[in-house]
């Protein structure tokens, strides 16, 4: 693993949690961070949406047990008011919550359904060149049979916001192949200034949602809006695809497992070992006491005894067929 540079051990981490599943996942994230990155020196900020504004009428406030447990792992629970997305588009939390972070201090955002599996503080982030996760598939756009194609769809967005489309392309990939175009999974991303990053993210997301434009007329933006806009934000800040120094993200240092069923189906054995180790903590176990998936897959052992054998030798299988097989077997929990 590359040596970190400058003050890279001091970056802040942002995750989002609210009452329910996200709170339990946040506890796993915080516990895994403290266990596997003990030398990391930054702040772990857990953004908690208030029950107002765009979350009006939804119970989002963390219960006392969740709040205390997160504090035990060194997390700072910080409320924010979502004004633009909220219940209509929960993924927008990651956009609006960036406003909580101190200006000018480098940050990394992680989706809550992530485990830290190695020394995150030793990842050689270049915060002046923002980037994001490449653990993605051809989920957006889905060009219609008679066009517009990938080039026309993506170019329309770059042109609209005055960005250089040509410089965003991966010319090692053929024209009209989805990997030629800058596209990320929004499960992690980072930058030098969360205030600047957040302003651009919000401005572009609101503009695209309000008026997608003719080239996007046949495209769904729910749940893809954040992943449509994220490449534009990163490109506008001088960033791009992650380099080899970031290979350990989505690798030996972090795991965006998405779902406990998917974790048992496709992740490496050390990830399973870590999950089961963390779940032996009484405080964490209590948060999953009413979670059928956790009780069956982890507590009841079905993750290892049933799910794992179902996908032996299928390491390269895409997520959709994994989901379908798990659902048919009654082993998909959400």
C-alpha positions in Angstrom: 0.0 0.0 0.0 1.3 3.5 -0.9 2.4 5.8 1.9 0.0 8.6 2.7 1.1 12.1 1.8 0.9 15.4 3.7 -1.9 15.4 6.3 -3.9 12.6 4.7 -4.3 10.9 8.2 -6.3 14.0 9.3 -9.1 13.9 6.7 -12.7 13.9 8.0 -15.1 11.1 7.2 -18.8 11.7 6.6 -21.6 9.0 6.7 -25.3 9.5 7.1 -27.5 7.7 9.6 -31.1 7.9 10.7 -33.5 5.7 12.8 -33.6 2.1 11.6 -31.3 0.2 9.3 -28.9 3.1 8.6 -28.2 3.5 12.3 -27.3 -0.2 12.7 -25.0 0.0 9.6 -23.4 3.2 10.9 -22.5 1.4 14.1 -20.8 -1.4 12.1 -18.9 1.2 10.0 -17.7 3.1 13.1 -16.7 -0.1 14.9 -14.8 -1.4 11.8 -13.1 2.0 11.4 -11.8 2.0 15.0 -10.7 -1.6 14.8 -8.9 -1.5 11.4 -7.6 2.1 11.2 -6.5 2.8 14.8 -4.0 5.4 13.6 -6.5 7.5 11.7 -6.6 10.9 13.3 -9.6 12.7 11.7 -13.2 13.2 12.7 -16.0 10.7 12.0 -19.1 12.8 11.5 -22.5 11.0 11.3 -25.1 13.3 9.7 -28.5 12.8 11.1 -31.4 14.4 9.2 -33.8 16.3 11.3 -37.5 15.5 11.3 -38.3 18.7 9.4 -38.1 20.2 5.9 -37.8 17.5 3.3 -38.0 14.8 6.1 -41.1 16.3 7.7 -43.4 13.5 9.0 -40.7 10.8 8.9 -39.1 9.4 12.1 -35.4 10.0 11.5 -34.0 10.8 14.9 -31.6 8.2 16.3 -32.6 6.5 19.5 -30.5 6.9 22.7 -28.9 3.5 22.3 -27.7 4.2 18.8 -26.5 7.6 19.7 -24.5 6.3 22.7 -23.0 3.4 20.7 -21.8 5.6 17.9 -20.3 7.9 20.5 -18.5 4.9 22.1 -16.8 4.4 18.7 -15.8 8.0 18.5 -18.4 9.2 16.1 -19.9 12.7 16.2 -23.6 12.7 15.6 -24.5 16.0 13.9 -28.0 16.9 12.8 -28.8 18.7 9.6 -32.0 20.0 7.9 -32.6 18.6 4.4 -34.4 21.2 2.3 -34.4 19.7 -1.2 -34.5 15.9 -1.2 -35.4 14.0 2.0 -38.2 11.4 1.8 -38.7 12.0 -1.9 -35.1 11.1 -2.7 -33.2 9.7 0.3 -29.9 9.5 -1.6 -29.9 13.2 -1.6 -28.9 13.1 2.1 -25.2 12.7 1.0 -25.5 15.9 -1.1 -27.1 18.1 1.6 -25.1 16.6 4.5 -21.8 17.9 3.0 -22.7 21.3 4.4 -21.9 20.0 7.9 -18.2 19.5 7.2 -15.6 22.3 7.9 -14.5 24.3 4.9 -11.1 23.7 3.5 -10.6 20.4 5.4 -10.3 17.3 3.1 -13.0 14.7 3.4 -14.1 11.3 2.4 -17.8 10.3 2.2 -18.8 6.7 2.6 -22.2 5.0 2.2 -23.2 3.6 5.6 -23.3 0.1 4.3 -19.6 -0.1 4.2 -17.0 -1.8 6.3 -13.5 -0.6 6.9 -11.4 -3.7 6.4 -7.8 -2.3 6.6 -5.7 0.8 7.5 -7.7 3.5 5.8 -5.2 6.1 7.1 -2.5 4.7 4.9 -4.4 5.2 1.6 -2.6 7.8 -0.5 -5.5 10.2 -1.2 -4.7 13.1 -3.4 -7.4 15.4 -2.2 -6.7 18.0 -4.8 -7.7 15.5 -7.4 -11.2 14.3 -6.3 -12.4 10.9 -7.3 -15.0 8.2 -6.5 -15.7 4.5 -6.5 -15.5 2.5 -9.7 -17.4 -0.4 -8.3 -20.3 0.2 -10.7 -22.1 -1.4 -13.6 -23.9 -0.2 -16.7 -26.8 1.1 -14.6 -27.2 4.5 -16.2 -27.9 5.7 -18.9 -30.0 3.0 -20.7 -29.9 4.4 -24.3 -33.1 3.8 -26.2 -32.9 1.7 -29.4 -33.1 4.6 -31.8 -31.0 7.0 -29.7 -29.7 9.2 -28.3 -26.7 7.0 -27.4 -24.2 7.2 -24.6 -22.1 10.0 -26.2 -25.1 12.3 -26.9 -26.6 11.8 -23.4 -23.3 12.4 -21.5 -22.2 15.2 -23.8 -25.5 17.1 -23.3 -24.7 17.3 -19.5 -21.1 18.4 -20.0 -22.1 21.0 -22.5 -24.9 22.3 -20.4 -22.6 23.1 -17.5 -19.7 24.3 -19.5 -17.4 21.3 -18.9 -14.9 19.7 -21.3 -16.5 16.4 -22.4 -13.7 15.1 -24.5 -11.2 15.2 -21.6 -13.5 13.0 -19.5 -13.4 10.1 -21.9 -11.5 6.9 -21.4 -10.1 6.5 -24.9 -9.0 2.9 -24.2 -12.7 2.0 -24.4 -14.6 1.9 -27.7 -17.1 4.5 -28.7 -20.6 3.9 -27.3 -19.3 1.4 -24.7 -20.5 2.5 -21.2 -17.1 2.4 -19.6 -15.7 5.0 -22.0 -17.7 7.7 -20.1 -16.9 9.0 -16.6 -19.3 7.2 -14.3 -19.0 6.3 -10.6 -20.7 4.5 -7.8 -21.4 7.2 -5.2 -20.6 4.7 -2.4 -17.5 6.7 -1.7 -16.0 10.0 -3.0 -13.6 12.5 -1.7 -12.3 16.0 -2.2 -10.3 18.9 -0.7 -13.2 21.2 0.3 -16.6 19.8 1.3 -18.3 23.2 1.1 -17.2 23.8 -2.5 -17.9 20.1 -3.4 -21.3 20.2 -1.7 -22.4 23.5 -3.4 -21.6 22.2 -6.8 -23.2 18.8 -6.1 -26.4 20.5 -4.9 -26.5 23.1 -7.7 -26.1 20.5 -10.5 -28.4 17.9 -8.9 -31.2 20.4 -8.5 -30.7 21.7 -12.1 -30.8 18.2 -13.6 -33.8 17.2 -11.5 -35.8 20.3 -12.5 -34.9 20.1 -16.2 -33.2 16.9 -17.4 -33.1 18.1 -21.0 -34.1 16.4 -24.2 -31.3 13.9 -24.3 -32.3 12.6 -20.9 -36.0 12.5 -21.7 -36.1 8.7 -21.7 -33.8 8.2 -18.7 -34.8 7.6 -15.1 -33.2 9.8 -12.5 -34.5 7.8 -9.5 -32.4 6.4 -7.9 -29.6 7.5 -10.3 -29.5 11.3 -9.8 -26.5 11.4 -7.5 -24.5 9.1 -9.8 -25.4 11.1 -12.9 -24.2 14.4 -11.3 -21.2 13.1 -9.3 -18.9 12.7 -12.4 -19.7 16.3 -13.4 -18.8 17.6 -10.0 -15.6 15.6 -9.8 -14.6 16.6 -13.4 -15.3 20.3 -12.7 -12.9 20.2 -9.7 -10.1 18.7 -11.7 -10.6 15.1 -10.7 -11.4 11.9 -12.5 -11.0 8.2 -12.4 -9.1 6.8 -9.3 -5.5 5.9 -9.9 -3.8 2.7 -8.7 -3.0 4.3 -5.4 -6.7 4.0 -4.5 -7.0 0.3 -5.5 -7.4 -0.7 -1.8 -10.7 1.1 -1.6 -13.3 -1.4 -2.7 -10.5 -3.9 -2.0 -8.4 -4.7 1.1 -9.2 -1.4 2.9 -13.0 -0.9 2.4 -15.9 -3.1 1.4 -19.2 -1.5 0.2 -21.3 -4.6 0.9 -24.7 -3.0 0.2 -26.7 -5.8 1.8 -25.9 -8.6 4.2 -27.2 -11.2 1.7 -24.9 -9.8 -1.0 -22.0 -9.7 1.5 -22.3 -13.5 2.1 -22.8 -14.1 -1.6 -19.8 -12.3 -3.0 -17.4 -10.8 -0.5 -14.0 -12.2 0.5 -13.7 -14.5 3.6 -12.0 -11.8 5.7 -15.0 -9.5 5.3 -17.3 -12.3 6.6 -14.9 -12.8 9.5 -15.0 -9.1 10.3 -18.7 -8.8 10.2 -19.2 -11.8 12.5 -16.6 -10.4 14.9 -18.3 -7.0 15.1 -21.7 -8.6 15.6 -20.5 -10.3 18.7 -20.4 -6.9 20.4 -23.5 -6.7 22.6 -24.3 -3.1 21.7 -24.1 -3.8 17.9 -26.0 -7.1 18.3 -28.8 -5.2 20.1 -29.2 -2.9 17.1 -29.8 -5.9 14.8 -32.1 -7.8 17.2 -35.2 -7.2 15.1 -33.4 -7.5 11.8 -34.6 -10.8 10.2 -31.7 -10.8 7.7 -29.0 -10.4 10.4 -30.7 -13.0 12.7 -30.8 -15.6 10.0 -27.6 -14.9 8.0 -25.3 -14.1 10.9 -27.0 -15.4 14.1 -28.5 -18.5 12.5 -25.5 -19.2 10.3 -27.4 -19.3 7.0 -25.0 -16.8 5.5 -22.2 -19.3 5.6 -24.2 -22.6 5.4 -26.7 -21.6 2.7 -25.8 -18.4 0.9 -22.1 -19.0 0.6 -22.4 -22.4 -1.2 -25.0 -21.0 -3.6 -22.4 -18.7 -5.1 -19.2 -20.8 -4.9 -17.1 -20.2 -8.0 -19.3 -17.3 -9.1 -17.0 -14.4 -8.2 -17.6 -12.4 -11.4 -21.4 -12.7 -11.3 -23.2 -9.3 -11.6 -25.4 -8.1 -8.8 -28.7 -8.4 -10.6 -28.5 -12.2 -11.1 -27.3 -12.6 -7.5 -30.3 -10.7 -6.2 -32.7 -12.8 -8.3 -31.2 -16.0 -7.1 -31.4 -14.9 -3.4 -35.0 -13.7 -3.8 -36.0 -17.0 -5.3 -34.4 -18.8 -2.3 -36.1 -16.5 0.2 -32.8 -15.1 1.3 -33.1 -11.5 0.2 -33.6 -9.1 3.2 -33.9 -5.3 3.1 
